[in-house]
Amino acid sequence: MSEPKDITATILREIRDDIKGLRQEMQQRFDNLETRMEGVEAGLHGVQIVLVNAIGMFDQRITALEAKVN
């Protein structure tokens, strides 16, 4: 009978390759998430500008109404 083949090194290489593939996949997912978060951040900045303008307009209207009442 022949001795059984030692497959430990083969299994370790396969595991290493799987881990390397998972690491690349996770990096791609993080890059995609980062891109999406930058888009959300830009959108929130736009909303902030609109809200500041709206508050400024309401403040002007309230001030004008107060001036008419007094």
Summary of the structure (lengths in Angstrom):
residues: 70
radius of gyration: 30.8
end to end distance: 109.0
largest distance: 109.0
contacts: 122
relative contact order: 0.05
helix: 89%
strand: 0%
